[in-house]
């Protein structure tokens, strides 16, 4: 792949689509992104690469060096990056801080159903301890605020489920953290499991809602 401004290469359109999807090329329209002949590494693309590198604590060169390519190759959440903590328009009003949820999956999870329920309930407990929210599971046929389930490619580019802690926080309106140790980090490092919220995760939920 051409990795420097002023070069052209066949993979540049894919790079532009990746950066657009994850919030770094918001000024690119769909016609531009869908043009596979637009293979030029321009000033706008260089600025987007620099912002991506800054967000992931990489060397900010604007070039597609190996460390940047490696980061982009990691499985990751499908929600855009660069609005830290907040997903616009996704916050809950004060009269909806007690949320009910039900399960409805189109894909059978690897874990037994009771293990799934236990894991999700524990994740909700962590957010309850650190936020104004409380949660209650109900049957699918009852009124509910949230539907939880497993979908192929539902939370990324056909990548793995990124764990209930992050998914649940997105449902509360939280965006991504830039802290590499946070549950709300966008990328998923193979072999790394995060079972508790860190200070940046807590700061994120407090940035959206009053401290409990």
Wavefront OBJ file of the C-alpha trace (Angstrom):
o trace
v 0.000 0.000 0.000
v 1.175 3.532 -0.734
v 1.743 5.089 2.634
v 2.674 8.700 1.964
v 0.867 11.811 0.745
v 1.254 12.315 -2.992
v 1.270 8.626 -3.848
v -1.404 6.523 -5.515
v -2.281 2.873 -4.928
v -5.226 0.527 -5.439
v -5.739 0.111 -1.661
v -6.248 3.829 -1.000
v -10.068 3.653 -1.543
v -10.293 0.946 1.147
v -8.242 3.093 3.521
v -10.578 6.029 2.919
v -13.647 3.873 3.577
v -12.111 2.551 6.801
v -11.331 6.038 8.104
v -14.747 7.341 7.067
v -16.530 4.469 8.837
v -14.696 5.138 12.093
v -15.118 8.906 12.180
v -11.969 10.363 10.619
v -13.160 11.481 7.169
v -16.535 13.061 7.886
v -16.146 15.556 5.024
v -15.941 12.781 2.397
v -19.228 12.073 0.628
v -20.427 8.614 -0.411
v -19.765 9.237 -4.108
v -16.106 9.931 -3.367
v -15.778 6.914 -1.087
v -17.408 4.555 -3.586
v -15.108 5.638 -6.404
v -12.507 2.880 -6.617
v -10.540 4.981 -9.101
v -9.909 7.665 -6.472
v -6.603 6.179 -5.338
v -4.679 9.354 -4.498
v -3.243 9.964 -0.997
v -4.231 13.622 -0.580
v -3.928 16.264 2.170
v -7.303 15.349 3.695
v -6.341 11.706 3.956
v -3.015 12.609 5.523
v -4.807 14.695 8.187
v -7.183 11.797 8.901
v -4.279 9.371 9.311
v -2.575 11.808 11.699
v -5.721 12.084 13.832
v -6.047 8.296 13.895
v -2.417 7.958 14.965
v -2.865 10.584 17.692
v -5.948 8.810 19.062
v -4.093 5.512 19.296
v -0.881 6.943 20.778
v 1.091 6.128 17.648
v 3.858 8.203 16.109
v 2.002 11.038 14.338
v 3.552 11.012 10.876
v 0.538 10.985 8.562
v 2.149 7.994 6.845
v 0.964 4.396 6.795
v 3.863 2.907 8.686
v 3.756 -0.662 9.996
v 2.528 0.255 13.520
v -0.474 2.108 12.066
v -1.342 -0.736 9.714
v -1.087 -3.211 12.610
v -3.507 -1.113 14.706
v -5.970 -0.854 11.815
v -5.817 -4.629 11.355
v -6.999 -5.412 14.889
v -10.598 -6.585 15.400
v -12.577 -3.630 16.707
v -15.937 -2.190 17.633
v -18.009 -0.805 14.766
v -18.887 2.487 16.514
v -16.826 5.532 15.328
v -13.926 6.749 17.462
v -13.349 10.408 17.613
v -16.231 11.754 19.698
v -14.774 10.707 23.037
v -17.321 9.498 25.621
v -20.440 10.666 23.770
v -22.571 9.171 20.991
v -24.649 12.178 19.858
v -28.375 11.755 20.382
v -28.022 8.526 22.347
v -28.420 9.780 25.908
v -31.343 8.689 28.070
v -33.634 11.266 29.746
v -33.751 11.464 33.572
v -37.088 9.623 33.694
v -35.499 6.565 32.020
v -32.645 5.692 34.361
v -34.249 2.343 35.229
v -33.980 0.264 32.055
v -35.473 -3.124 31.287
v -33.869 -5.531 28.841
v -34.760 -8.751 27.042
v -32.786 -11.286 25.005
v -33.491 -12.037 21.346
v -30.698 -13.564 19.247
v -30.529 -14.537 15.591
v -27.221 -16.325 16.231
v -26.677 -19.007 18.870
v -23.923 -17.935 21.315
v -21.126 -20.342 22.202
v -21.960 -20.095 25.913
v -24.997 -21.756 27.515
v -27.929 -19.325 27.909
v -27.578 -19.107 31.694
v -23.888 -18.242 31.384
v -24.780 -15.475 28.942
v -27.379 -14.099 31.348
v -24.938 -14.223 34.265
v -22.220 -12.426 32.291
v -24.584 -9.708 31.082
v -26.049 -9.233 34.565
v -22.541 -8.815 35.994
v -21.704 -6.231 33.340
v -24.877 -4.312 34.166
v -23.915 -4.463 37.847
v -20.602 -2.747 37.115
v -22.346 0.110 35.324
v -24.997 0.334 38.072
v -22.268 0.800 40.702
v -20.759 3.686 38.753
v -23.765 5.442 37.243
v -27.315 6.603 37.823
v -28.738 3.548 36.036
v -30.375 0.349 37.227
v -31.348 -2.593 35.040
v -33.869 -5.418 35.101
v -34.244 -8.415 32.786
v -37.759 -9.133 31.520
v -39.263 -11.646 29.117
v -39.194 -10.691 25.446
v -42.983 -10.491 25.374
v -43.037 -7.809 28.083
v -42.393 -4.094 27.506
v -38.642 -3.481 27.440
v -36.165 -0.689 26.705
v -33.263 -2.754 25.362
v -32.965 -5.913 23.285
v -29.738 -7.892 23.664
v -28.604 -10.614 21.320
v -25.867 -12.042 19.159
v -25.662 -10.999 15.501
v -23.058 -11.878 12.900
v -21.180 -8.665 12.112
v -23.565 -6.637 14.270
v -20.908 -4.752 16.193
v -18.088 -4.461 13.691
v -16.947 -5.706 10.330
v -17.932 -9.347 10.842
v -15.549 -9.308 13.762
v -15.990 -10.861 17.202
v -18.459 -9.682 19.810
v -16.478 -7.125 21.803
v -17.909 -8.076 25.187
v -20.983 -6.976 27.108
v -19.333 -4.104 29.026
v -18.633 -2.033 25.928
v -21.840 -2.917 24.125
v -23.959 -1.991 27.140
v -22.129 1.303 27.532
v -22.882 2.153 23.882
v -26.554 1.557 24.681
v -26.217 4.174 27.414
v -24.812 6.666 24.906
v -21.108 6.265 25.657
v -18.537 6.584 22.923
v -15.007 5.230 22.970
v -12.169 5.893 25.360
v -8.615 6.582 24.218
v -7.204 4.882 27.311
v -5.571 1.597 26.211
v -6.657 -0.070 29.485
v -10.303 1.021 29.320
v -13.247 -1.259 28.604
v -14.390 1.374 26.112
v -11.259 1.200 23.956
v -12.438 0.607 20.393
v -9.990 -2.097 19.354
v -9.819 -5.640 20.659
v -6.371 -7.038 21.417
v -6.319 -10.848 21.114
v -5.797 -12.530 24.474
v -6.613 -9.418 26.550
v -9.749 -9.549 28.732
v -11.010 -6.548 30.690
v -13.324 -7.532 33.545
v -13.685 -4.227 35.367
v -14.150 -0.560 34.577
v -11.116 1.668 34.933
v -10.995 5.352 35.890
v -11.494 6.539 32.311
v -14.575 4.359 31.828
v -16.070 5.838 34.998
v -15.133 9.367 33.910
v -16.935 8.696 30.642
v -20.256 7.695 32.182
v -20.007 10.639 34.588
v -19.420 12.986 31.658
v -22.820 11.968 30.280
v -24.831 11.638 33.483
v -24.760 12.958 37.027
v -22.474 11.229 39.497
v -24.496 8.698 41.523
l 1 2 3 4 5 6 7 8 9 10 11 12 13 14 15 16 17 18 19 20 21 22 23 24 25 26 27 28 29 30 31 32 33 34 35 36 37 38 39 40 41 42 43 44 45 46 47 48 49 50 51 52 53 54 55 56 57 58 59 60 61 62 63 64 65 66 67 68 69 70 71 72 73 74 75 76 77 78 79 80 81 82 83 84 85 86 87 88 89 90 91 92 93 94 95 96 97 98 99 100 101 102 103 104 105 106 107 108 109 110 111 112 113 114 115 116 117 118 119 120 121 122 123 124 125 126 127 128 129 130 131 132 133 134 135 136 137 138 139 140 141 142 143 144 145 146 147 148 149 150 151 152 153 154 155 156 157 158 159 160 161 162 163 164 165 166 167 168 169 170 171 172 173 174 175 176 177 178 179 180 181 182 183 184 185 186 187 188 189 190 191 192 193 194 195 196 197 198 199 200 201 202 203 204 205 206 207 208 209 210 211 212
